Structures are given as structure tokens and as C-alpha cells.
Amino acid sequence: MSGTLIETFNWWAMERADQAALVVDDERVSYARLHAWAESSAEWLRAEGVQPGDRVGVTAANSLQWIVLSQAAMLAGAILAPVNPRFTFSEASYLLVDRYRVKAIFHDDERAEMVAKVGDHIDGARVFNLAELDRFRDVEPRGTLNPETIPLDTDLVIIPTSGSTGRPKGVVLSHRSMSGYVADSCLARPGAFSEPKVLLFAPLCTSAGYVVLMQYLAYGGTVFLEPAFDAERALRRIVEQRITTMMGTPIFFERMAACESFQDADLSSLFYCLVGGARVSRSLLEAWLDKGVLLRQLYGQTEVGGQATFNTDQASITDPEKCGRGSVYTRVAIIDEQGDFCSPGTPGQIVIKGPGTMERYWDDPEATAATIVDGWVRTGDLGMVDEQGLLTMLDRIKDIIISGGLNISAAEVERVISEYPGVQEVAVIAAHDDNFGETPLAIIHGLQIGDISDLLHHCGTHLSSYKVPRYMVCTSEPLPRLASGKISKPLLRQEYREAHLKLTKIR
């Protein structure tokens, strides 16, 4: 694809002017109205001093105004810089102040106090409530913007990673990479993108939220945005709105299958369901197959644009643990420790090359050079490819915990805990959780049990609530180590594999 997303959305604003682009609660916004609203908002952004290339931060829950801002920033030539609305001041200021140096920050009512504090640390930064954009809901644009001045290689968004090295990095996606991602996905599975209706509940600050939003608007579909996931409500929306597309981690599909209404729900409209972040169990696959819905395992990460593979029709049934192959222009391969490509059936690091991969990490050339080598993104995940080119993801080399669909960096949690006085060693691993799939478990050497309450307060100050460990173990013995000197997390995972059955949650 050789055009910007702006050209794509301009097309649908004319071609499907009256069709609903967005449905949020009971409000429907047509393609024509979304375009006019975003353009008027973009003109206002320019009047407020936001120039092409400036970063526009946003920390807010999913909302219609969030989406309008994303489109307005695009039309103004600015770079959207979202951060998780659950971030603490410490987490948010690191990205918005230290890394991105944003020109403007938008927030919702709940984040107003925290964002005002962040804004005080950036010279010349403007702070706005997202509600400001409501003023332009029915305002016709003046036509002062010229989208032709925005080149294809213009940076579009910076999406933060989970921070597997202790601090999050910003993944830069451009119009070129996003347009390429959209075109490649459509060619690989054209039937899935013919006037789709997608149920979207992933946080818009993530690739699972933002990229999917852009993708389905670029297909001229209708996005049904949810502020958060609720299993019963999700089932009702699928049935009542005839949703065709949905994606998420297995825990979301498990929660829906556990609802009483699941058995009688008419799910026949669901055509394309993707599951990532963990393997699909045979029992979960069969529960949905009984409803006529095939769950397809995918593989992806923010650095490769979100989704890089999806399983085939047949393999989704016979081999649900496999993640499929790349798309028409996206290639998947395995390399060994020397960087040489592996033959089929040989485990190694998963690498991805395709039009939707990231441009770079924001303001981090060293990390970029280590991740993108000869055009291939080194994912940091362990996998292997079979003779048919189907990928199996074996393990996370990057130490990530996926809780309720949100990625948590074990290294980041360890960094915060290690800063607490008296802590000599700490390892954070995933423990099973019935509600969220996984949750952090911290094993700490050098801490007294009586200090846990104060440590939790320390963690809550510097970490979002979903990152704070729900289990903590204090040990008087040093943590086990590998021959390399690193803490042996495989041994700890084995030792605490039934922690959810034996330990008491501390919060």
C-alpha cells in the first residue's frame, strides 16, 4: 500500500459516509461525522501550537474522545503518544516527560490530577481534558489542513512496550508500516475484512487496541468499543450486534464460555476469532467449536505491528497450539544463538520480517540496532517452525507476565522491589490466576515478613496496580542460580508451579 492512513480514512468518509465507524455504548458515529469531528479537532490542535512531529500524549480509559484525538493528531501531522491509564505518576512521567517530551497531554476526569502534575515537569506543555473535543462534535472543518503535506514515512504513533529490560521502550509505527500491515492482513484473509464488525475491549494504549482500531477502520468496518472487558456484556454485544470479529487472550474466551448465557447464545455471526498471549487449551477450543466458532492461535508483539501470524483452518483444530504462518508479505523464521537460520523443527529465537514491523524504538538507536538486524525483528521469544511453515511459540525469552491481557515486565517489578531497603535478591515469575490468567509472584531474599505491607505501599507508588505482586514469598536462603550466575527462573517456576493453591494472596 502506497498511501497514508489519512487517504484511506478520507476514502471511507465519502464511500461509506453514513455507515457507523464507531459504536460506543449506544452512540453511533458515522464515517463522515468521525472525519469532520477529527478534522475540526486537528485544526484546533494546530491553533493550540501542536506542529507536525510534536508528540501528543494521552492517558485515559477507552472512549469515543480517545479515538477522535487519535485521528486528529494524525491529521495534524503529530505523533500520538499513549500511555496506560493505570500508570502511576512515576510510570507516566518517565515516558511523557523523560522519553517523549510531549507538546500536549490529554486525560479523562479520573487522571486529571496526575496529568497536571506530569505537565508541571514539561516546559511549555499544554494539558487538556479529552472532553474539550466535544466542542467540535458538530463543527464543520474550515479546510485549513493539507493532508498531502504528510509523507508516507511520517511517524504515526509511539506505543510503549511492557519493558522487559526494566523500563518500557517506545515502538514507533509510521503511516507506511501501518498501511503495509493493513494491506498484508487483508490479502492473507480477505473474507475476514469484508465490512467487519469488531468487538474491541483491549486498552487503546496498546497495539492490541490502537493497531486493531486503525486496521478495522481502514477496512471500512464498524468498531464496537468497550471501556473494559465484561464477559456477559461481551456475549450480549455479539448476539445483538451480530459481531463478526473478536480477539483477546484465552482468559477472555474462558470467561465467556463460563457464563450461563453462553450455552444458548447465538454466536453464528462470529467469523474470525483470534487468540494470543497463551496457548488455547483443547477444552476451550472444543467449547467454542460446539458453538460453531473456531478459535485461531496467533503470534505477535508490538514490535511487529501487533499480529504477525494466525493459525490455519485445519491446524486450528488439529494443532491448536500452533500459531500459523506469516502473511503474504510477512515472513517468520527461527535463528540460533549465532544468528544463523534454523531448519524446520529446530528451536531458536523467532524473527519476523514484513511491512508492518516497527520503524525503530523512540530515541533509542542502540536498542533498535539490537532488535532489527538485516531487516528482521528479533522478538526475543523461543519457537520453532515445522515443515509447513507453521510456528509454535515455545517460551518467552523476554520475561513477560500476561495478566488479563496486559503485559507485565518481570524485570520492571524486580527493579522496583529491589529499590526497597533490605532486599538483597528478588525474582518475579508468573503464578496462575483464575480471573486474570497470570499474576506476578515475587520471591524475595533479605526481606522480613513484617515488611511486606510497607513493600506493597512502595510498589503501589511506583507500579500500576495490576503489576503489583499478588503473592510474595520471603526466603532466608539466596535464590538459586544458573551456571551463568543468573537467577534460575526455570527452577523457581517449577518450585512454585502450584503457588495459587498453596499461598495466600496478599491483596
C-alpha positions as CSV (number, residue, x, y, z in Angstrom):
1,M,0.0,0.0,0.0
2,S,1.4,3.3,-1.0
3,G,-0.9,5.8,0.7
4,T,-1.2,7.2,4.2
5,L,-4.0,6.2,6.6
6,I,-5.3,9.7,6.1
7,E,-6.0,8.9,2.5
8,T,-7.7,5.7,3.5
9,F,-10.0,7.4,6.0
10,N,-10.8,10.2,3.5
11,W,-12.0,7.5,1.1
12,W,-14.4,5.9,3.6
13,A,-15.7,9.3,4.7
14,M,-17.1,9.6,1.2
15,E,-17.7,5.9,0.3
16,R,-19.4,4.9,3.5
17,A,-20.4,8.3,4.8
18,D,-23.5,7.2,6.7
19,Q,-22.2,3.8,7.9
20,A,-21.3,3.6,11.5
21,A,-17.5,3.7,12.0
22,L,-17.8,3.6,15.8
23,V,-20.3,2.3,18.3
24,V,-19.6,3.3,21.9
25,D,-22.3,2.3,24.4
26,D,-25.5,3.4,22.4
27,E,-23.8,6.2,20.4
28,R,-23.1,5.5,16.8
29,V,-20.7,7.8,14.8
30,S,-20.7,7.6,11.1
31,Y,-17.5,7.7,8.9
32,A,-18.5,11.2,7.7
33,R,-19.1,12.6,11.1
34,L,-15.9,11.0,12.6
35,H,-13.8,12.5,9.8
36,A,-15.4,16.0,10.2
37,W,-15.1,15.8,14.0
38,A,-11.4,14.7,13.8
39,E,-10.5,17.4,11.2
40,S,-12.1,20.2,13.3
41,S,-10.2,18.9,16.3
42,A,-7.0,18.8,14.3
43,E,-7.4,22.4,13.3
44,W,-7.9,23.3,16.9
45,L,-4.7,21.4,17.8
46,R,-2.8,23.4,15.3
47,A,-4.2,26.6,16.7
48,E,-3.1,25.5,20.2
49,G,0.5,25.2,18.9
50,V,0.8,21.5,18.0
51,Q,3.0,21.2,15.0
52,P,3.9,18.2,12.7
53,G,6.3,15.9,14.5
54,D,5.2,17.1,18.0
55,R,4.2,14.3,20.4
56,V,0.7,14.4,21.8
57,G,0.3,12.3,24.9
58,V,-2.9,10.7,26.1
59,T,-3.7,8.8,29.3
60,A,-7.3,7.8,29.6
61,A,-9.7,4.9,29.6
62,N,-11.2,3.7,26.3
63,S,-13.6,6.3,24.9
64,L,-15.0,7.9,21.8
65,Q,-13.0,11.1,22.5
66,W,-9.8,9.0,22.7
67,I,-10.4,7.8,19.2
68,V,-11.2,11.3,17.9
69,L,-7.9,12.5,19.4
70,S,-6.0,9.7,17.7
71,Q,-7.5,10.8,14.3
72,A,-7.0,14.5,15.0
73,A,-3.3,14.0,15.9
74,M,-2.9,12.1,12.7
75,L,-4.5,14.8,10.6
76,A,-2.3,17.5,12.3
77,G,0.8,15.5,11.5
78,A,1.6,15.0,15.2
79,I,2.7,11.7,16.8
80,L,0.3,10.1,19.2
81,A,2.0,9.0,22.4
82,P,-0.5,7.0,24.5
83,V,0.4,5.6,28.0
84,N,-1.6,3.2,30.1
85,P,-4.3,5.0,32.1
86,R,-3.4,2.7,35.0
87,F,0.1,4.0,35.2
88,T,1.3,5.8,38.3
89,F,2.8,9.2,38.2
90,S,6.3,7.6,38.2
91,E,5.5,5.4,35.2
92,A,3.7,8.0,33.2
93,S,6.2,10.8,33.7
94,Y,9.1,8.5,32.7
95,L,7.5,8.2,29.2
96,L,5.8,11.5,28.7
97,V,8.5,13.7,30.3
98,D,11.8,11.8,30.1
99,R,11.4,10.0,26.8
100,Y,8.8,11.7,24.6
101,R,8.9,15.3,25.7
102,V,5.3,15.8,24.7
103,K,3.8,19.1,23.5
104,A,0.3,18.3,24.8
105,I,-1.2,15.8,27.2
106,F,-4.8,14.7,27.1
107,H,-6.6,13.0,30.0
108,D,-10.0,12.0,31.3
109,D,-11.5,13.1,34.6
110,E,-10.0,10.3,36.6
111,R,-6.5,11.1,35.5
112,A,-6.8,15.0,35.8
113,E,-4.7,15.4,39.0
114,M,-1.9,13.1,38.0
115,V,-1.6,14.5,34.5
116,A,-1.5,18.1,35.8
117,K,1.4,17.0,37.9
118,V,3.2,15.5,34.9
119,G,2.5,18.6,32.9
120,D,4.3,20.7,35.5
121,H,7.5,18.9,34.6
122,I,7.5,19.8,30.9
123,D,8.3,23.3,29.8
124,G,5.6,24.6,27.5
125,A,3.4,21.5,27.6
126,R,-0.3,22.0,27.4
127,V,-2.7,19.9,29.4
128,F,-6.3,19.2,28.2
129,N,-9.3,17.2,29.3
130,L,-10.5,14.9,26.4
131,A,-13.9,16.5,27.0
132,E,-12.5,19.6,25.2
133,L,-13.0,17.7,21.9
134,D,-16.8,17.5,22.5
135,R,-16.9,21.2,21.4
136,F,-16.1,20.1,17.8
137,R,-18.5,17.2,17.6
138,D,-20.8,19.0,15.2
139,V,-18.4,21.7,13.9
140,E,-17.6,21.6,10.2
141,P,-13.9,21.9,9.5
142,R,-12.6,25.0,7.8
143,G,-10.4,23.1,5.4
144,T,-7.2,24.6,6.5
145,L,-5.3,21.3,6.7
146,N,-3.5,19.8,3.7
147,P,-3.0,16.0,4.2
148,E,-0.8,15.9,1.1
149,T,1.9,17.5,3.1
150,I,2.1,14.4,5.3
151,P,4.5,11.9,3.7
152,L,4.1,8.2,3.8
153,D,7.1,7.8,6.2
154,T,5.7,10.2,8.8
155,D,5.7,8.7,12.3
156,L,2.1,8.0,13.4
157,V,2.2,6.6,17.0
158,I,4.6,5.6,19.7
159,I,3.3,2.5,21.6
160,P,5.1,1.6,24.8
161,T,6.4,-1.9,25.3
162,S,6.0,-3.8,28.6
163,G,9.6,-3.0,29.5
164,S,11.2,-6.4,29.5
165,T,14.5,-4.8,30.4
166,G,13.1,-2.9,33.4
167,R,11.9,0.3,31.6
168,P,9.4,0.4,28.7
169,K,10.6,1.4,25.3
170,G,8.5,3.3,22.7
171,V,7.7,1.4,19.5
172,V,7.4,3.8,16.5
173,L,4.9,2.9,13.8
174,S,4.6,5.1,10.7
175,H,1.9,5.5,8.1
176,R,4.0,3.3,5.9
177,S,4.2,0.4,8.4
178,M,0.5,0.7,9.4
179,S,-0.7,0.8,5.8
180,G,1.5,-2.1,5.0
181,Y,0.2,-4.1,7.9
182,V,-3.4,-3.4,6.9
183,A,-2.8,-4.4,3.3
184,D,-0.9,-7.6,4.2
185,S,-3.6,-8.8,6.6
186,C,-6.3,-8.2,4.1
187,L,-4.6,-10.2,1.4
188,A,-4.0,-13.1,3.7
189,R,-7.6,-13.4,4.9
190,P,-9.8,-11.3,2.6
191,G,-13.1,-12.8,3.8
192,A,-12.4,-11.6,7.4
193,F,-12.3,-7.9,6.4
194,S,-15.5,-7.5,4.2
195,E,-17.5,-4.9,6.2
196,P,-16.5,-6.5,9.6
197,K,-18.0,-5.7,13.0
198,V,-15.2,-6.0,15.6
199,L,-15.7,-6.0,19.3
200,L,-12.7,-4.2,20.8
201,F,-12.1,-4.1,24.5
202,A,-8.2,-4.0,24.6
203,P,-6.8,-0.8,26.0
204,L,-6.3,1.7,23.2
205,C,-2.9,2.5,24.5
206,T,-1.7,-1.0,23.4
207,S,-1.1,-2.5,20.0
208,A,-4.0,-4.8,20.7
209,G,-6.1,-1.7,21.0
210,Y,-4.7,1.0,18.7
211,V,-3.5,-1.1,15.8
212,V,-6.7,-3.2,15.7
213,L,-8.7,0.1,15.8
214,M,-6.8,1.5,12.9
215,Q,-6.9,-1.8,11.0
216,Y,-10.6,-2.2,11.1
217,L,-11.4,1.5,10.4
218,A,-9.0,1.2,7.4
219,Y,-11.2,-1.7,6.2
220,G,-14.3,0.4,6.4
221,G,-15.7,-1.8,9.2
222,T,-17.6,-0.9,12.4
223,V,-15.7,-0.9,15.7
224,F,-17.7,-1.6,18.8
225,L,-15.5,-0.1,21.5
226,E,-15.9,-1.3,25.1
227,P,-14.3,0.6,28.1
228,A,-13.2,-2.7,29.6
229,F,-14.0,-6.4,29.3
230,D,-17.2,-7.9,30.8
231,A,-18.0,-11.4,29.8
232,E,-21.8,-11.2,30.0
233,R,-21.8,-7.9,28.2
234,A,-19.5,-9.2,25.5
235,L,-21.8,-12.1,24.8
236,R,-24.8,-9.7,24.6
237,R,-23.0,-7.4,22.2
238,I,-22.0,-10.4,19.9
239,V,-25.6,-11.6,19.8
240,E,-27.4,-8.3,19.5
241,Q,-25.0,-6.5,17.1
242,R,-24.0,-9.6,15.1
243,I,-20.3,-9.1,15.7
244,T,-18.1,-10.9,13.2
245,T,-14.6,-10.4,14.7
246,M,-13.1,-10.6,18.2
247,M,-9.6,-11.2,19.6
248,G,-8.0,-11.5,23.0
249,T,-6.1,-13.7,25.4
250,P,-7.6,-17.1,26.3
251,I,-8.8,-15.9,29.7
252,F,-11.4,-13.7,28.0
253,F,-12.8,-16.6,25.9
254,E,-12.7,-18.8,29.1
255,R,-14.8,-16.3,31.0
256,M,-17.4,-16.0,28.3
257,A,-17.6,-19.8,28.0
258,A,-18.2,-20.0,31.8
259,C,-21.3,-17.7,31.6
260,E,-24.7,-19.3,31.9
261,S,-25.8,-17.4,28.8
262,F,-23.1,-18.9,26.7
263,Q,-25.0,-22.2,26.1
264,D,-28.0,-20.5,24.5
265,A,-26.2,-17.6,22.8
266,D,-26.4,-17.3,19.0
267,L,-22.8,-16.8,18.1
268,S,-23.2,-17.7,14.4
269,S,-22.1,-14.2,13.3
270,L,-18.6,-14.8,14.6
271,F,-16.4,-15.5,11.6
272,Y,-12.9,-14.6,12.8
273,C,-11.7,-15.1,16.4
274,L,-8.0,-14.8,17.2
275,V,-6.4,-15.8,20.5
276,G,-2.9,-14.8,21.6
277,G,-0.7,-14.4,24.6
278,A,-1.1,-18.1,25.8
279,R,-1.9,-21.4,24.3
280,V,-5.5,-22.4,23.5
281,S,-6.4,-25.5,25.6
282,R,-8.2,-28.3,23.9
283,S,-11.2,-27.9,26.2
284,L,-11.6,-24.2,25.4
285,L,-11.3,-24.9,21.7
286,E,-14.0,-27.6,21.9
287,A,-16.3,-25.4,23.9
288,W,-16.3,-22.8,21.2
289,L,-16.3,-25.3,18.4
290,D,-19.6,-26.6,19.8
291,K,-20.9,-23.2,19.2
292,G,-19.7,-23.2,15.6
293,V,-16.8,-20.8,16.4
294,L,-13.1,-21.6,15.5
295,L,-10.5,-20.0,17.8
296,R,-7.3,-19.3,15.9
297,Q,-4.0,-19.1,17.8
298,L,-1.9,-16.1,16.7
299,Y,1.6,-14.8,17.4
300,G,2.6,-11.2,17.6
301,Q,4.1,-8.3,19.6
302,T,4.1,-4.6,19.4
303,E,7.4,-4.5,17.6
304,V,5.9,-6.5,14.6
305,G,2.8,-4.3,14.4
306,G,0.7,-6.5,16.7
307,Q,-0.2,-9.7,14.9
308,A,2.4,-11.5,12.7
309,T,0.8,-14.9,12.2
310,F,-2.5,-16.7,12.6
311,N,-3.3,-20.4,12.5
312,T,-4.8,-22.1,9.5
313,D,-8.4,-23.5,9.5
314,Q,-7.2,-27.1,9.7
315,A,-4.3,-26.6,12.1
316,S,-6.5,-24.6,14.5
317,I,-8.4,-27.9,15.1
318,T,-5.7,-30.5,14.8
319,D,-2.8,-28.4,16.3
320,P,-4.4,-25.5,18.3
321,E,-1.1,-24.8,20.0
322,K,0.5,-23.7,16.7
323,C,0.3,-20.0,15.7
324,G,0.2,-20.4,11.9
325,R,2.4,-18.8,9.4
326,G,3.1,-15.3,8.3
327,S,1.0,-13.3,5.8
328,V,1.6,-12.7,2.1
329,Y,4.5,-10.3,2.7
330,T,5.3,-11.2,6.3
331,R,8.0,-13.9,6.8
332,V,8.6,-15.9,10.0
333,A,11.9,-17.7,10.7
334,I,14.0,-19.2,13.5
335,I,17.6,-18.3,14.3
336,D,20.2,-19.8,16.6
337,E,22.4,-18.1,19.1
338,Q,24.9,-17.2,16.3
339,G,22.1,-15.5,14.2
340,D,22.0,-18.3,11.6
341,F,18.7,-19.5,10.3
342,C,17.5,-22.9,11.7
343,S,16.0,-25.8,9.8
344,P,12.4,-26.9,10.4
345,G,11.8,-28.5,13.8
346,T,14.8,-26.8,15.4
347,P,14.1,-24.5,18.4
348,G,15.5,-21.0,18.4
349,Q,14.6,-17.3,18.5
350,I,11.6,-16.2,16.5
351,V,12.4,-13.4,13.9
352,I,9.9,-11.5,11.8
353,K,10.2,-9.5,8.6
354,G,7.3,-7.7,7.0
355,P,5.8,-4.4,6.0
356,G,4.1,-3.9,9.4
357,T,7.1,-4.1,11.6
358,M,8.3,-1.1,13.7
359,E,10.4,1.7,12.3
360,R,12.5,1.9,15.5
361,Y,12.4,2.4,19.2
362,W,11.8,6.1,20.1
363,D,15.1,7.8,20.8
364,D,17.0,4.6,21.4
365,P,19.3,3.7,18.5
366,E,21.2,1.1,20.5
367,A,18.1,-1.0,21.3
368,T,16.9,-0.5,17.7
369,A,20.1,-1.9,16.3
370,A,20.0,-4.9,18.6
371,T,16.4,-5.7,17.7
372,I,16.3,-5.0,13.9
373,V,19.1,-6.9,12.3
374,D,19.2,-7.1,8.4
375,G,15.5,-6.1,8.3
376,W,14.5,-8.9,10.7
377,V,12.9,-8.1,14.1
378,R,14.4,-10.3,16.8
379,T,11.4,-11.0,19.0
380,G,13.2,-12.4,22.0
381,D,10.8,-15.3,22.0
382,L,11.7,-19.0,21.7
383,G,9.9,-21.0,19.0
384,M,10.2,-23.4,16.1
385,V,8.7,-23.8,12.6
386,D,7.5,-27.1,11.1
387,E,7.8,-28.3,7.5
388,Q,4.6,-26.5,6.6
389,G,6.0,-23.2,7.9
390,L,3.6,-23.3,11.0
391,L,5.1,-21.6,14.0
392,T,5.0,-22.9,17.6
393,M,5.8,-20.5,20.3
394,L,7.7,-22.4,23.0
395,D,8.7,-19.8,25.6
396,R,9.1,-16.2,26.3
397,I,12.8,-15.3,26.3
398,K,11.7,-11.9,27.3
399,D,10.4,-12.2,30.9
400,I,6.8,-11.2,30.4
401,I,3.7,-12.0,32.5
402,I,0.4,-11.6,30.8
403,S,-2.4,-10.7,33.3
404,G,-5.9,-10.0,32.0
405,G,-4.5,-9.3,28.5
406,L,-2.0,-6.8,29.8
407,N,1.8,-7.4,29.6
408,I,3.8,-7.0,32.8
409,S,7.6,-6.9,32.7
410,A,9.1,-9.1,35.5
411,A,12.2,-7.0,35.2
412,E,10.3,-3.8,35.9
413,V,8.7,-5.3,39.0
414,E,12.0,-6.6,40.2
415,R,13.6,-3.2,39.7
416,V,11.1,-1.5,41.9
417,I,11.2,-4.2,44.6
418,S,15.0,-4.2,44.7
419,E,14.9,-0.5,45.5
420,Y,13.2,-1.2,48.8
421,P,15.7,-1.2,51.8
422,G,16.9,-4.6,52.9
423,V,16.0,-6.5,49.7
424,Q,19.1,-8.5,48.6
425,E,17.6,-10.6,45.8
426,V,14.3,-10.8,44.0
427,A,12.8,-12.8,41.3
428,V,9.3,-12.2,39.8
429,I,7.5,-15.0,38.0
430,A,4.0,-15.8,36.8
431,A,1.5,-17.5,39.1
432,H,-1.8,-18.9,37.8
433,D,-4.8,-16.7,38.5
434,D,-8.4,-17.8,37.8
435,N,-9.5,-14.2,37.0
436,F,-6.6,-12.9,35.0
437,G,-4.8,-16.0,33.7
438,E,-1.5,-15.0,35.3
439,T,-0.4,-12.7,38.1
440,P,3.0,-11.7,39.5
441,L,4.6,-13.7,42.3
442,A,7.7,-12.2,43.9
443,I,10.3,-14.4,45.7
444,I,12.5,-12.2,47.9
445,H,15.7,-12.8,49.8
446,G,16.5,-10.4,52.6
447,L,13.0,-9.2,53.5
448,Q,11.2,-9.9,56.7
449,I,7.5,-10.9,56.5
450,G,6.6,-7.9,58.7
451,D,7.9,-5.6,56.0
452,I,5.5,-6.8,53.3
453,S,2.9,-4.2,54.0
454,D,5.4,-1.4,53.6
455,L,6.8,-3.0,50.5
456,L,3.4,-3.2,48.9
457,H,2.9,0.5,49.5
458,H,6.3,1.1,47.9
459,C,5.2,-1.0,44.9
460,G,1.9,0.8,44.6
461,T,3.6,4.1,44.5
462,H,5.8,3.2,41.5
463,L,3.8,0.5,39.7
464,S,0.3,0.3,38.3
465,S,-2.0,-1.8,40.5
466,Y,-2.1,-4.7,38.0
467,K,1.7,-5.0,38.2
468,V,1.9,-5.2,42.0
469,P,2.5,-8.9,43.0
470,R,-0.5,-10.7,44.5
471,Y,1.8,-13.2,46.0
472,M,5.1,-12.6,47.9
473,V,7.5,-15.2,49.4
474,C,10.2,-14.2,51.8
475,T,13.2,-16.6,51.9
476,S,16.2,-16.6,54.2
477,E,18.2,-18.5,51.6
478,P,19.8,-17.0,48.5
479,L,17.9,-17.6,45.3
480,P,19.1,-20.5,43.1
481,R,21.4,-19.5,40.2
482,L,22.4,-20.9,36.8
483,A,26.0,-21.6,35.8
484,S,26.0,-18.2,34.2
485,G,25.3,-16.5,37.5
486,K,21.7,-15.5,36.6
487,I,18.9,-16.4,39.0
488,S,17.4,-19.7,37.9
489,K,13.8,-18.8,37.0
490,P,13.1,-22.2,35.4
491,L,13.8,-23.8,38.8
492,L,11.7,-21.2,40.6
493,R,8.8,-21.8,38.2
494,Q,9.0,-25.5,38.8
495,E,9.1,-25.0,42.6
496,Y,6.2,-22.5,42.7
497,R,4.1,-24.0,39.9
498,E,1.2,-24.6,42.4
499,A,1.6,-21.3,44.2
500,H,-2.0,-20.4,43.6
501,L,-3.1,-23.5,45.5
502,K,-0.6,-23.2,48.4
503,L,-0.1,-19.5,49.0
504,T,-2.5,-16.9,50.3
505,K,-3.0,-13.7,48.2
506,I,-1.7,-10.7,49.9
507,R,-4.1,-8.3,48.1
